């Protein structure tokens, strides 16, 4: 899809209203944030992420990328969780923000150089671990990717990679405070291949999702679907429109309406939970 086609589609969605989420959806947003929060490095490994079974961990010292894979036997899910920034190396990854070609068969999509390199440094290990995990008695389990901050960007890249490896096993992606990750064609790719299974959560006036500037014609654009949390309730959480009236790929009535584009305290306090809180029992 080209820019002219997308602008035409934008007009179609102008009249669709945002809406508060159900309690069940809100509970899932909070539940999967606990996995993302538990992915941050701690003195001891999180042996039971969000009360579930730890399957394996992954890391790459050169890119300082880390996370884990957990199994939830109630939800029948494998959760792939990525840590956000904690070190100078992570900040270098974030700053390496030139757009690079994402690969063949992606409609010419471009993606953040640093995020792409970080995910590529761990993707083989993740796919290998999941191949072993999603076998036998667990063949009907679905895969969910989660992450906060740049971990959210890695979760989306993981989804796009794993959809070609585990056809039929992907369930959802949950990101929290995710910065813009790719260009307009990348946003199309995420939307067209994953649709409403990608839940990009923003919180109050968190500025990190807008810290990499938007440029529709030649730069970064957020992919849908945004869920904007203005209070820690279902009624205070909005499923935003897929396309805004004036801004392609983002709803100008959601987090974009708040004039912040740098880190602030709300980036590290989603749903009133301090980011990095370990839910390990």
C-alpha positions in Angstrom: 0.0 0.0 0.0 1.3 3.4 -0.9 0.9 6.8 0.9 -1.9 8.0 -1.5 -3.9 4.8 -0.9 -3.5 5.1 2.8 -4.7 8.7 2.8 -7.8 7.5 1.0 -8.4 4.9 3.7 -7.8 7.5 6.4 -10.9 9.3 5.2 -13.0 6.2 5.6 -12.2 5.8 9.3 -12.6 9.5 10.3 -16.1 8.9 11.6 -15.3 5.9 13.7 -15.2 6.8 17.4 -12.8 5.7 20.1 -14.4 3.7 22.9 -13.6 2.6 26.5 -12.5 -1.1 26.8 -14.3 -3.8 28.6 -13.1 -5.0 32.0 -11.9 -8.3 30.4 -9.7 -6.4 28.0 -8.4 -4.1 30.7 -7.5 -7.0 32.9 -5.5 -8.5 30.0 -3.6 -5.3 29.5 -2.6 -5.3 33.2 -1.9 -9.0 33.3 0.5 -8.9 30.4 2.2 -5.7 31.8 3.3 -7.8 34.7 5.2 -10.1 32.4 6.8 -7.0 30.7 7.7 -5.5 34.1 9.3 -8.8 35.3 11.6 -8.9 32.2 13.7 -6.1 33.6 17.1 -7.4 35.0 17.1 -8.2 38.7 19.6 -9.6 41.2 17.9 -13.0 40.9 16.2 -14.6 37.9 12.4 -14.4 37.9 11.7 -18.1 38.3 7.9 -17.8 38.1 7.1 -14.7 35.9 3.7 -13.4 36.8 3.2 -16.6 38.8 3.8 -18.9 35.8 6.6 -21.3 34.7 9.9 -20.0 33.4 10.9 -21.9 30.3 14.1 -20.2 29.4 16.0 -16.8 29.3 17.8 -15.2 26.4 20.4 -12.5 26.2 23.1 -11.0 24.1 25.9 -9.0 25.8 27.0 -7.1 22.6 23.5 -5.5 22.2 22.6 -5.8 25.9 19.3 -7.4 24.9 17.5 -9.7 27.3 14.3 -11.3 28.3 12.6 -14.7 29.0 10.0 -17.1 27.8 7.3 -18.3 30.3 4.4 -20.8 30.0 0.9 -20.1 31.3 -1.0 -23.4 31.6 -4.3 -21.6 32.4 -4.3 -19.3 29.4 -2.4 -21.9 27.3 0.2 -19.3 26.3 3.9 -19.0 25.9 4.9 -15.5 26.7 8.1 -14.0 25.2 9.0 -10.9 27.3 11.6 -8.3 26.5 13.3 -5.9 28.9 13.3 -2.1 28.3 16.3 0.2 28.8 18.4 0.0 31.9 22.0 0.7 30.7 24.2 3.0 28.6 24.3 0.3 25.9 20.5 0.4 25.8 20.6 4.1 25.3 23.0 3.7 22.5 20.6 1.2 20.9 17.8 3.8 21.2 20.0 6.6 19.7 20.9 4.5 16.7 17.7 5.6 15.0 18.4 5.7 11.3 15.8 3.8 9.3 17.0 0.7 7.6 15.3 -1.6 5.1 13.4 -4.3 7.1 13.8 -7.0 4.4 12.3 -8.5 1.3 8.6 -9.1 1.1 7.7 -6.3 3.5 6.4 -3.7 1.0 9.6 -1.7 1.4 9.2 -1.2 5.1 12.0 0.4 7.1 12.7 0.0 10.7 14.8 1.5 13.5 18.4 0.3 13.1 19.2 -0.2 16.7 15.9 -2.0 17.6 16.4 -4.3 14.5 19.9 -5.2 15.5 18.9 -5.8 19.1 16.2 -8.3 18.1 18.3 -9.9 15.4 20.9 -10.7 18.1 18.5 -12.9 20.0 16.0 -14.1 17.5 17.7 -17.4 16.7 17.7 -18.4 20.4 14.1 -17.4 20.9 12.9 -19.4 17.8 14.9 -22.4 18.9 13.5 -22.3 22.5 10.0 -21.9 21.2 10.4 -24.8 18.8 11.2 -27.0 21.7 8.5 -25.5 23.9 5.7 -25.6 21.4 5.7 -29.4 21.0 3.9 -32.5 22.1 1.4 -31.6 24.9 1.9 -27.9 24.2 1.2 -27.8 20.5 -2.1 -26.0 21.0 -0.5 -23.2 23.1 -0.4 -19.8 21.6 2.5 -17.3 21.6 2.3 -13.8 23.1 5.0 -11.2 22.9 5.3 -8.4 25.5 7.7 -5.5 26.3 7.9 -2.1 27.9 9.9 0.8 26.4 12.2 -0.5 23.6 11.2 -3.9 24.8 7.8 -3.1 23.2 9.5 -2.4 19.9 11.4 -5.8 20.2 8.1 -7.5 20.9 6.6 -6.2 17.7 9.7 -7.3 15.7 9.5 -10.7 17.4 5.9 -11.0 16.3 6.7 -10.2 12.7 9.5 -12.8 12.7 7.7 -15.5 14.6 4.6 -15.3 12.4 6.6 -16.9 9.6 8.0 -19.6 11.9 5.0 -20.6 14.0 2.1 -20.3 11.6 -1.1 -20.4 13.6 0.5 -20.2 17.0 0.6 -16.4 17.5 -2.1 -14.9 19.7 -1.2 -11.3 20.6 1.4 -8.6 21.2 1.3 -6.2 24.2 3.6 -3.2 24.3 3.8 -0.5 26.9 5.4 2.9 26.3 6.8 1.7 23.0 8.6 4.3 20.9 7.9 4.6 17.2 9.6 1.7 15.6 9.4 2.0 11.8 8.1 4.0 8.9 4.7 4.2 7.3 5.2 0.9 5.3 6.2 -0.8 8.6 3.0 0.4 10.2 1.1 -1.0 7.3 2.9 -4.3 7.6 2.1 -4.6 11.3 -1.5 -3.6 10.8 -2.2 -5.8 7.7 -0.5 -8.9 9.1 -1.5 -8.7 12.8 -4.4 -6.3 12.9 -6.1 -5.9 16.3 -3.9 -8.6 17.9 -1.3 -5.9 18.5 -2.2 -3.8 21.5 0.1 -0.7 21.9 -0.6 0.7 25.3 0.2 4.3 26.2 -0.2 5.8 29.7 -1.4 9.2 30.6 1.3 11.8 29.5 4.1 9.3 28.9 6.3 11.0 26.4 8.5 8.1 25.3 6.0 6.9 22.6 6.5 10.3 20.9 10.2 10.7 21.6 11.2 9.6 18.1 9.4 12.3 16.0 6.7 11.4 13.5 7.4 12.0 9.8 4.7 10.5 7.6 6.4 11.0 4.3 10.0 9.9 5.1 10.3 9.0 8.8 8.6 7.3 11.7 4.9 6.5 12.2 3.3 4.5 15.0 1.4 1.3 14.1 -2.0 0.6 15.5 -3.8 -0.3 17.7 -3.3 2.2 20.6 -4.9 1.8 24.0 -4.6 5.0 26.0 -4.9 4.7 29.7 -5.8 7.9 31.5 -6.9 6.3 34.8 -6.4 2.9 36.1 -9.8 1.5 35.2 -11.5 0.0 32.2 -13.6 3.1 31.9 -10.4 5.2 31.8 -8.8 3.1 29.0 -9.6 3.9 25.4 -9.2 1.7 22.4 -8.2 4.5 20.0 -9.1 4.7 16.4 -6.8 3.0 13.9 -6.4 6.2 11.9 -6.8 9.8 13.1 -8.4 12.7 11.3 -5.1 14.5 10.6 -2.3 12.2 11.7 -1.7 9.0 9.8 -1.4 5.9 12.0 -2.3 7.7 15.3 -5.4 9.0 16.9 -4.9 12.7 17.7 -7.5 12.4 20.5 -5.4 9.8 22.4 -1.9 10.2 23.7 -0.9 12.3 20.8 -3.2 15.0 22.2 -0.8 15.5 25.2 2.2 17.6 24.4 5.0 15.5 25.8 7.8 13.9 23.9 10.4 13.0 26.5 10.7 10.7 29.5 8.6 11.5 32.5 7.5 9.6 35.6 4.5 8.1 34.0 6.7 6.1 31.6 7.7 4.0 34.6 4.4 3.7 36.3 1.9 1.9 34.1 -1.4 1.0 35.8 0.2 2.4 39.0 2.8 -0.4 38.9 6.4 0.7 39.0 8.2 -0.6 35.9 10.7 -3.2 36.9 8.5 -4.6 39.7 9.2 -8.3 39.7 6.1 -10.6 39.8 8.0 -13.8 40.4 5.9 -16.0 42.8 
